[in-house]
């Protein structure tokens, strides 16, 4: 059974300083009928540096594994918050 997880519940809570991870690819793909399903995901980790004022689902993240910047969207990229940042201290 394929279970899809969505992280919509954190929409209003995204904030600068949060530690997030997102899937960039998979080590293994298996066939499920006519569809390939990714197994054993590879993640990137980063810190939210800015949350969009126009679309609160969009964030700018600094990926500390490779030092690159990424623009992620909570709905399309399905990233997850691993740890909350602190505000003013």
Backbone bond lengths (Angstrom), bond angles and torsions (degrees), N, CA, C in turn:
res aa  C-N    CA-C-N  psi(-1)  N-CA   C-N-CA  omega(-1)  CA-C   N-CA-C  phi
1 X - - - 1.439 - - 1.529 108.66 -
2 X 1.309 117.73 129.05 1.457 123.76 178.21 1.518 109.16 -91.24
3 X 1.324 115.84 121.91 1.458 120.70 179.66 1.519 108.22 -113.46
4 X 1.310 117.00 121.65 1.454 122.45 179.71 1.521 108.98 -95.36
5 X 1.329 117.10 129.98 1.455 120.56 177.66 1.517 109.14 -103.76
6 X 1.307 116.31 137.22 1.451 121.62 176.64 1.518 108.59 -121.88
7 X 1.315 115.57 146.64 1.462 120.78 -176.37 1.523 111.92 -109.93
8 X 1.329 117.55 31.68 1.456 120.71 -175.67 1.522 113.25 -63.39
9 X 1.318 118.06 -25.37 1.454 121.20 -175.59 1.519 113.30 -64.64
10 X 1.322 119.35 -18.13 1.464 120.94 -178.96 1.528 112.38 -95.43
11 X 1.327 117.71 5.89 1.462 122.73 -174.65 1.518 113.16 -47.55
12 X 1.303 118.68 -54.41 1.460 121.53 -174.74 1.525 112.02 -80.14
13 X 1.326 117.81 -7.79 1.445 120.78 -174.17 1.522 114.14 -101.46
14 X 1.320 119.29 -3.71 1.453 120.10 -179.94 1.518 109.70 -61.15
15 X 1.331 115.82 134.22 1.461 118.92 -179.11 1.522 110.76 -147.60
16 X 1.301 115.52 158.12 1.449 122.42 177.75 1.531 109.48 -57.71
17 X 1.324 116.41 135.13 1.454 121.19 179.42 1.514 114.87 97.86
18 X 1.342 118.05 -9.15 1.461 120.58 178.49 1.530 110.19 -68.88
19 X 1.330 116.78 139.60 1.457 122.99 173.79 1.525 107.54 -89.00
20 X 1.337 116.49 125.46 1.460 121.18 -177.26 1.523 110.47 -128.48
21 X 1.329 115.09 161.40 1.461 120.04 171.54 1.518 108.34 -137.56
22 X 1.347 115.13 153.10 1.453 121.04 179.23 1.530 108.39 -147.67
23 X 1.321 115.46 153.38 1.462 121.54 -178.76 1.525 109.35 -81.91
24 X 1.353 115.71 130.51 1.463 120.22 177.23 1.523 111.91 -104.63
25 X 1.329 117.20 -29.12 1.467 122.17 174.25 1.530 108.69 -169.77
26 X 1.310 116.03 -172.62 1.466 121.63 -179.96 1.522 109.90 -129.17
27 X 1.318 116.43 150.15 1.464 120.95 176.32 1.525 111.68 -77.69
28 X 1.318 116.37 -30.53 1.459 121.62 -175.90 1.523 109.48 -135.80
29 X 1.322 116.15 140.58 1.461 122.32 172.37 1.517 107.58 -122.01
30 X 1.327 116.34 138.72 1.462 119.24 176.40 1.524 109.39 -125.70
31 X 1.298 114.93 153.21 1.454 121.36 -178.30 1.523 110.41 -84.15
32 X 1.328 114.16 135.78 1.450 120.81 173.19 1.525 106.09 -131.37
33 X 1.311 115.28 85.51 1.466 119.79 -173.64 1.521 109.14 73.85
34 X 1.324 116.61 -122.47 1.459 121.91 178.86 1.528 112.38 -95.00
35 X 1.316 117.80 7.98 1.461 121.67 -174.10 1.523 110.20 -118.56
36 X 1.334 116.76 138.50 1.463 121.05 172.05 1.517 108.83 -90.27
37 X 1.323 115.65 134.56 1.459 121.54 -179.55 1.520 108.17 -118.66
38 X 1.350 116.16 126.63 1.446 120.52 -179.75 1.519 112.11 -75.23
39 X 1.328 115.95 136.53 1.464 123.12 175.95 1.531 107.37 -125.66
40 X 1.304 117.36 158.28 1.452 122.84 177.48 1.539 111.06 55.21
41 X 1.341 117.78 70.79 1.467 121.42 -174.78 1.522 113.65 -70.97
42 X 1.326 115.00 151.53 1.467 123.46 170.77 1.522 107.14 -104.09
43 X 1.316 116.65 127.97 1.458 121.74 -176.59 1.521 111.69 -107.58
44 X 1.318 115.11 153.31 1.458 123.23 164.93 1.518 106.15 -112.77
45 X 1.313 115.88 149.14 1.458 122.17 -179.58 1.513 108.99 -121.66
46 X 1.326 116.47 145.18 1.454 119.73 179.33 1.512 112.16 -162.06
47 X 1.317 113.91 173.97 1.459 123.13 -179.95 1.522 108.48 -111.64
48 X 1.329 117.12 131.55 1.468 120.65 175.79 1.522 108.49 -69.01
49 X 1.328 115.53 122.17 1.457 121.26 179.64 1.526 111.84 -99.19
50 X 1.337 116.35 -26.89 1.468 120.11 -179.42 1.520 109.64 -156.68
51 X 1.321 116.17 139.63 1.460 122.79 173.80 1.524 106.81 -107.96
52 X 1.321 116.96 132.23 1.461 121.72 -178.58 1.525 110.93 -61.83
53 X 1.331 116.05 138.39 1.465 121.02 175.35 1.533 110.82 -81.71
54 X 1.331 116.47 -20.91 1.458 121.61 -178.62 1.527 110.86 -86.69
55 X 1.335 116.62 -45.23 1.471 122.29 -179.67 1.523 107.72 -129.69
56 X 1.315 117.57 102.84 1.470 121.01 -175.30 1.525 113.13 -68.86
57 X 1.337 117.39 -3.33 1.462 120.76 172.43 1.523 111.87 -84.03
58 X 1.319 117.65 -13.26 1.459 122.20 -176.45 1.528 110.51 -101.30
59 X 1.342 115.00 134.61 1.459 120.77 -179.41 1.520 110.15 -137.69
60 X 1.324 115.50 156.31 1.458 122.48 170.93 1.521 106.15 -104.22
61 X 1.331 115.69 127.23 1.462 121.77 -174.71 1.523 109.43 -122.61
62 X 1.332 116.72 138.22 1.453 121.57 170.94 1.519 107.47 -97.11
63 X 1.330 116.41 116.48 1.458 121.98 -179.31 1.523 108.39 -84.43
64 X 1.323 116.97 111.76 1.456 118.91 -174.22 1.517 113.56 -80.56
65 X 1.327 119.27 -7.82 1.460 120.69 176.50 1.515 112.63 -73.04
66 X 1.337 116.32 -37.77 1.467 120.20 -178.24 1.528 112.79 -125.62
67 X 1.322 117.64 1.55 1.465 120.65 177.02 1.512 114.73 72.38
68 X 1.314 117.83 21.48 1.470 121.49 -179.66 1.520 110.35 -102.80
69 X 1.333 114.27 160.77 1.456 121.86 176.38 1.515 108.72 -99.47
70 X 1.332 116.43 147.02 1.464 121.19 177.97 1.518 109.06 -139.45
71 X 1.318 115.02 144.98 1.461 121.12 171.34 1.519 105.87 -105.47
72 X 1.332 116.16 119.65 1.454 121.70 -177.55 1.516 110.59 -117.68
73 X 1.307 115.16 149.25 1.451 121.55 175.28 1.516 107.61 -119.96
74 X 1.310 116.99 126.98 1.456 122.97 -175.01 1.524 112.51 -55.85
75 X 1.315 117.76 -38.60 1.458 121.49 -177.37 1.528 111.30 -77.47
76 X 1.324 117.46 -45.28 1.464 120.64 -174.98 1.523 113.28 -82.26
77 X 1.317 117.78 -36.04 1.467 121.13 -176.66 1.521 112.53 -96.31
78 X 1.304 117.52 -13.82 1.458 123.65 175.81 1.525 112.23 47.95
79 X 1.325 116.63 52.13 1.459 119.89 176.09 1.519 110.00 -82.25
80 X 1.321 115.70 163.82 1.458 119.36 -179.96 1.525 110.40 -127.81
81 X 1.318 115.47 145.10 1.458 121.94 178.36 1.526 107.73 -85.55
82 X 1.339 115.74 123.82 1.456 121.06 -179.86 1.525 111.99 -95.09
83 X 1.345 115.83 -32.33 1.449 120.37 -177.50 1.519 108.32 -153.10
84 X 1.300 116.59 142.86 1.464 122.17 -179.88 1.517 111.07 -86.05
85 X 1.328 116.32 140.95 1.451 121.61 172.67 1.521 109.36 -79.92
86 X 1.319 116.04 165.67 1.466 119.59 177.36 1.514 109.25 -101.48
87 X 1.286 116.98 147.65 1.448 122.71 177.91 1.523 109.93 -103.89
88 X 1.326 116.43 125.55 1.468 122.83 176.51 1.527 111.66 54.94
89 X 1.302 115.61 50.59 1.441 116.71 172.98 1.442 113.86 139.98
